[in-house]
Amino acid sequence: MEKEKMEKSTKIISMSDATKKKNAKVAEEINGRNLFTEKIEITKKTLEDLKYLPI
């Protein structure tokens, strides 16, 4: 049997340099942030009060 070569296709969206710079700036600002701080705090509080898991 011959091994068939699998080709991976990717869709490339063309962007202007200005758009790429804006996207890079937004990505840097978001990187490392917790975007759902309220839900994280509620979950932590809920888990603190939980004594056992109902399985």
C-alpha positions as CSV (number, residue, x, y, z in Angstrom):
1,M,0.0,0.0,0.0
2,E,1.2,3.5,-0.8
3,K,1.0,6.1,1.9
4,E,-1.1,8.9,0.8
5,K,0.2,12.4,1.7
6,M,-2.3,14.3,3.8
7,E,-2.4,18.0,3.0
8,K,-3.6,20.4,5.6
9,S,-5.7,23.3,4.3
10,T,-5.9,26.5,6.1
11,K,-8.0,29.5,5.3
12,I,-5.9,32.7,5.2
13,I,-7.6,36.0,5.7
14,S,-5.7,38.9,4.2
15,M,-5.3,41.9,6.5
16,S,-3.7,45.2,6.2
17,D,-0.7,46.1,8.3
18,A,-2.7,48.5,10.3
19,T,-5.2,45.8,11.2
20,K,-2.5,43.4,12.1
21,K,-1.0,46.0,14.5
22,K,-4.4,46.7,16.1
23,N,-4.9,42.9,16.6
24,A,-1.5,42.5,18.1
25,K,-2.1,45.4,20.5
26,V,-5.4,44.0,21.6
27,A,-3.9,40.5,22.1
28,E,-1.1,42.0,24.2
29,E,-3.7,43.8,26.4
30,I,-5.8,40.7,26.9
31,N,-2.9,38.3,27.5
32,G,-2.7,37.3,31.1
33,R,-5.9,38.9,32.2
34,N,-8.8,37.1,33.9
35,L,-11.7,38.2,31.8
36,F,-14.3,36.5,34.0
37,T,-13.2,37.7,37.5
38,E,-16.7,37.9,38.9
39,K,-17.5,34.3,37.9
40,I,-14.1,33.1,39.2
41,E,-14.7,34.7,42.6
42,I,-18.3,33.2,42.8
43,T,-16.8,29.8,42.0
44,K,-14.1,30.1,44.6
45,K,-16.6,31.1,47.2
46,T,-18.9,28.2,46.2
47,L,-16.1,25.7,46.4
48,E,-15.0,27.0,49.8
49,D,-18.4,26.2,51.2
50,L,-18.7,22.8,49.6
51,K,-17.9,20.0,52.0
52,Y,-18.3,17.0,49.7
53,L,-19.1,16.4,46.0
54,P,-22.4,14.6,45.4
55,I,-21.4,11.9,43.0
